[in-house]
């Protein structure tokens, strides 16, 4: 397989693999974007984890601009406890039952690109906010990223799979789908192995 060194090189290799001179300008770039969208839905890797500090001082707190989904919210003081995720229904019920009194936040839910806290903070609390970000999208200015460097086959076959809108009944699509499926499964296994790597300690009852 060719060594995809950059966004431009990836587009060139995709076009060469397709062997079509009638594709619209930017077709390869659109295939890459579709591949990235699919990867962001299916992959959770260490490179996609980030921790920042949130100031919890109101009922609603804005999420970071690069937020994709939440891992945890951990208060830095007041017992250093982790907030529990609540449903919209449970959040409303708790507020009604407590007459919406303020206090140290114990629960959160997501609403309108914000975090809603319960109870409403009665002071300013600092929290470690762990969350997932998206894979840096390739572009003319973002010419590479960690996926392209370490897992180029996922990008290559994933983009080719999204060429279906241009190729219609091309018999190569099934082969690309098979290769992409194998590359994606290997990618997921790699991410899981890294995330849970290290010695496991088994606790035996009666031995502490």
One Martini backbone bead per residue (centre of mass of N, CA, C, O) as a GRO file, in nm:
protein
  208
    1UNK     BB    1   0.098   0.034   0.019
    2UNK     BB    2   0.074   0.347   0.022
    3UNK     BB    3   0.222   0.634   0.156
    4UNK     BB    4   0.036   0.857   0.338
    5UNK     BB    5   0.154   1.186   0.390
    6UNK     BB    6  -0.113   1.339   0.285
    7UNK     BB    7  -0.394   1.483   0.177
    8UNK     BB    8  -0.302   1.504  -0.118
    9UNK     BB    9  -0.203   1.211  -0.149
   10UNK     BB   10  -0.469   1.074  -0.085
   11UNK     BB   11  -0.626   1.189  -0.323
   12UNK     BB   12  -0.444   1.075  -0.544
   13UNK     BB   13  -0.477   0.771  -0.468
   14UNK     BB   14  -0.780   0.760  -0.508
   15UNK     BB   15  -0.789   0.846  -0.806
   16UNK     BB   16  -0.606   0.615  -0.907
   17UNK     BB   17  -0.788   0.380  -0.810
   18UNK     BB   18  -1.047   0.462  -0.974
   19UNK     BB   19  -0.997   0.535  -1.277
   20UNK     BB   20  -1.124   0.842  -1.317
   21UNK     BB   21  -1.189   1.133  -1.542
   22UNK     BB   22  -1.514   1.219  -1.448
   23UNK     BB   23  -1.474   1.356  -1.191
   24UNK     BB   24  -1.540   1.576  -0.976
   25UNK     BB   25  -1.439   1.833  -0.819
   26UNK     BB   26  -1.368   1.710  -0.496
   27UNK     BB   27  -1.445   1.409  -0.455
   28UNK     BB   28  -1.223   1.302  -0.265
   29UNK     BB   29  -1.280   1.501  -0.035
   30UNK     BB   30  -1.570   1.400   0.021
   31UNK     BB   31  -1.494   1.110   0.093
   32UNK     BB   32  -1.322   1.184   0.338
   33UNK     BB   33  -1.545   1.323   0.503
   34UNK     BB   34  -1.727   1.072   0.525
   35UNK     BB   35  -1.521   0.898   0.669
   36UNK     BB   36  -1.489   1.081   0.919
   37UNK     BB   37  -1.782   1.067   1.015
   38UNK     BB   38  -1.779   0.763   1.068
   39UNK     BB   39  -1.541   0.753   1.268
   40UNK     BB   40  -1.670   0.945   1.485
   41UNK     BB   41  -1.899   0.727   1.547
   42UNK     BB   42  -1.697   0.453   1.601
   43UNK     BB   43  -1.456   0.600   1.748
   44UNK     BB   44  -1.249   0.540   2.057
   45UNK     BB   45  -0.967   0.717   2.151
   46UNK     BB   46  -0.709   0.852   2.320
   47UNK     BB   47  -0.682   1.096   2.112
   48UNK     BB   48  -1.003   1.177   2.192
   49UNK     BB   49  -0.905   1.267   2.470
   50UNK     BB   50  -1.010   1.519   2.718
   51UNK     BB   51  -0.903   1.776   2.961
   52UNK     BB   52  -1.087   2.017   3.145
   53UNK     BB   53  -1.194   2.321   3.293
   54UNK     BB   54  -1.481   2.379   3.490
   55UNK     BB   55  -1.721   2.625   3.572
   56UNK     BB   56  -1.956   2.590   3.839
   57UNK     BB   57  -2.211   2.871   3.850
   58UNK     BB   58  -2.464   2.734   3.706
   59UNK     BB   59  -2.713   2.565   3.564
   60UNK     BB   60  -2.562   2.653   3.299
   61UNK     BB   61  -2.299   2.507   3.091
   62UNK     BB   62  -2.072   2.539   2.864
   63UNK     BB   63  -1.933   2.380   2.612
   64UNK     BB   64  -1.685   2.294   2.445
   65UNK     BB   65  -1.612   2.344   2.114
   66UNK     BB   66  -1.476   2.028   2.092
   67UNK     BB   67  -1.718   1.873   2.168
   68UNK     BB   68  -1.883   1.538   2.159
   69UNK     BB   69  -1.848   1.378   2.444
   70UNK     BB   70  -1.899   1.250   2.762
   71UNK     BB   71  -1.727   1.106   3.041
   72UNK     BB   72  -1.666   1.329   3.284
   73UNK     BB   73  -1.745   1.484   3.616
   74UNK     BB   74  -1.504   1.633   3.846
   75UNK     BB   75  -1.464   1.745   4.140
   76UNK     BB   76  -1.205   1.930   4.314
   77UNK     BB   77  -1.409   1.944   4.548
   78UNK     BB   78  -1.628   1.846   4.773
   79UNK     BB   79  -1.499   1.533   4.769
   80UNK     BB   80  -1.434   1.465   4.468
   81UNK     BB   81  -1.686   1.411   4.298
   82UNK     BB   82  -1.893   1.251   4.075
   83UNK     BB   83  -2.109   1.312   3.843
   84UNK     BB   84  -2.435   1.229   3.754
   85UNK     BB   85  -2.622   1.095   3.514
   86UNK     BB   86  -2.922   1.238   3.379
   87UNK     BB   87  -3.224   1.265   3.288
   88UNK     BB   88  -3.459   1.482   3.200
   89UNK     BB   89  -3.677   1.368   3.387
   90UNK     BB   90  -3.505   1.348   3.649
   91UNK     BB   91  -3.429   1.644   3.668
   92UNK     BB   92  -3.717   1.759   3.696
   93UNK     BB   93  -3.795   1.593   3.948
   94UNK     BB   94  -3.578   1.702   4.142
   95UNK     BB   95  -3.667   1.997   4.132
   96UNK     BB   96  -3.955   1.959   4.236
   97UNK     BB   97  -3.880   1.813   4.512
   98UNK     BB   98  -3.666   2.068   4.600
   99UNK     BB   99  -3.743   2.355   4.488
  100UNK     BB  100  -3.466   2.437   4.358
  101UNK     BB  101  -3.228   2.417   4.532
  102UNK     BB  102  -2.920   2.485   4.627
  103UNK     BB  103  -2.576   2.350   4.563
  104UNK     BB  104  -2.395   2.077   4.524
  105UNK     BB  105  -2.325   1.916   4.260
  106UNK     BB  106  -2.451   1.573   4.138
  107UNK     BB  107  -2.583   1.639   3.853
  108UNK     BB  108  -2.632   1.569   3.492
  109UNK     BB  109  -2.713   1.718   3.168
  110UNK     BB  110  -2.808   1.750   2.831
  111UNK     BB  111  -2.857   2.088   2.675
  112UNK     BB  112  -2.808   2.277   2.420
  113UNK     BB  113  -2.487   2.258   2.440
  114UNK     BB  114  -2.517   2.184   2.751
  115UNK     BB  115  -2.485   2.186   3.104
  116UNK     BB  116  -2.691   2.055   3.348
  117UNK     BB  117  -2.746   2.127   3.692
  118UNK     BB  118  -2.761   1.928   4.007
  119UNK     BB  119  -2.782   2.146   4.175
  120UNK     BB  120  -2.772   2.460   4.178
  121UNK     BB  121  -2.519   2.645   4.225
  122UNK     BB  122  -2.407   2.819   4.534
  123UNK     BB  123  -2.132   2.833   4.378
  124UNK     BB  124  -1.796   2.804   4.281
  125UNK     BB  125  -1.697   2.526   4.079
  126UNK     BB  126  -1.447   2.293   4.015
  127UNK     BB  127  -1.387   2.090   3.711
  128UNK     BB  128  -1.322   1.787   3.564
  129UNK     BB  129  -1.343   1.756   3.203
  130UNK     BB  130  -1.424   1.469   3.031
  131UNK     BB  131  -1.369   1.417   2.673
  132UNK     BB  132  -1.461   1.404   2.339
  133UNK     BB  133  -1.311   1.429   2.026
  134UNK     BB  134  -1.245   1.484   1.715
  135UNK     BB  135  -1.108   1.420   1.435
  136UNK     BB  136  -0.891   1.578   1.260
  137UNK     BB  137  -0.957   1.745   0.984
  138UNK     BB  138  -0.884   1.734   0.670
  139UNK     BB  139  -0.674   1.972   0.488
  140UNK     BB  140  -0.485   2.224   0.354
  141UNK     BB  141  -0.391   2.283   0.665
  142UNK     BB  142  -0.471   1.982   0.759
  143UNK     BB  143  -0.255   1.742   0.631
  144UNK     BB  144  -0.268   1.578   0.909
  145UNK     BB  145  -0.298   1.281   1.123
  146UNK     BB  146  -0.312   1.008   1.330
  147UNK     BB  147  -0.466   0.827   1.132
  148UNK     BB  148  -0.297   0.862   0.875
  149UNK     BB  149  -0.026   0.769   1.006
  150UNK     BB  150  -0.140   0.482   1.151
  151UNK     BB  151  -0.430   0.441   0.950
  152UNK     BB  152  -0.448   0.452   0.620
  153UNK     BB  153  -0.650   0.223   0.540
  154UNK     BB  154  -0.905   0.354   0.654
  155UNK     BB  155  -0.909   0.599   0.470
  156UNK     BB  156  -0.887   0.469   0.193
  157UNK     BB  157  -1.132   0.260   0.204
  158UNK     BB  158  -1.343   0.458   0.313
  159UNK     BB  159  -1.342   0.649   0.071
  160UNK     BB  160  -1.398   0.437  -0.152
  161UNK     BB  161  -1.677   0.353  -0.043
  162UNK     BB  162  -1.787   0.661  -0.106
  163UNK     BB  163  -1.791   0.615  -0.435
  164UNK     BB  164  -2.079   0.504  -0.503
  165UNK     BB  165  -2.212   0.775  -0.612
  166UNK     BB  166  -2.020   0.744  -0.885
  167UNK     BB  167  -2.009   0.414  -0.971
  168UNK     BB  168  -2.238   0.227  -0.885
  169UNK     BB  169  -2.170  -0.096  -1.040
  170UNK     BB  170  -1.901  -0.141  -0.916
  171UNK     BB  171  -1.719  -0.429  -0.825
  172UNK     BB  172  -1.509  -0.297  -0.619
  173UNK     BB  173  -1.684  -0.225  -0.370
  174UNK     BB  174  -1.679  -0.496  -0.218
  175UNK     BB  175  -1.376  -0.501  -0.169
  176UNK     BB  176  -1.360  -0.235  -0.008
  177UNK     BB  177  -1.556  -0.318   0.213
  178UNK     BB  178  -1.385  -0.550   0.323
  179UNK     BB  179  -1.126  -0.386   0.382
  180UNK     BB  180  -1.259  -0.180   0.571
  181UNK     BB  181  -1.373  -0.373   0.782
  182UNK     BB  182  -1.094  -0.485   0.868
  183UNK     BB  183  -0.961  -0.212   0.941
  184UNK     BB  184  -1.170  -0.121   1.153
  185UNK     BB  185  -1.144  -0.362   1.346
  186UNK     BB  186  -0.842  -0.322   1.400
  187UNK     BB  187  -0.867  -0.036   1.510
  188UNK     BB  188  -1.050  -0.102   1.752
  189UNK     BB  189  -0.859  -0.305   1.887
  190UNK     BB  190  -0.626  -0.109   1.925
  191UNK     BB  191  -0.776   0.096   2.105
  192UNK     BB  192  -0.852  -0.106   2.329
  193UNK     BB  193  -0.568  -0.206   2.402
  194UNK     BB  194  -0.454   0.072   2.489
  195UNK     BB  195  -0.669   0.150   2.705
  196UNK     BB  196  -0.618  -0.157   2.860
  197UNK     BB  197  -0.333  -0.142   2.931
  198UNK     BB  198  -0.178  -0.350   3.152
  199UNK     BB  199  -0.185  -0.463   3.458
  200UNK     BB  200  -0.373  -0.698   3.624
  201UNK     BB  201  -0.573  -0.697   3.929
  202UNK     BB  202  -0.658  -0.952   4.146
  203UNK     BB  203  -0.909  -0.992   4.382
  204UNK     BB  204  -0.893  -1.183   4.673
  205UNK     BB  205  -1.080  -1.314   4.893
  206UNK     BB  206  -0.915  -1.249   5.209
  207UNK     BB  207  -0.643  -1.072   5.077
  208UNK     BB  208  -0.736  -0.752   5.020
   0.00000   0.00000   0.00000
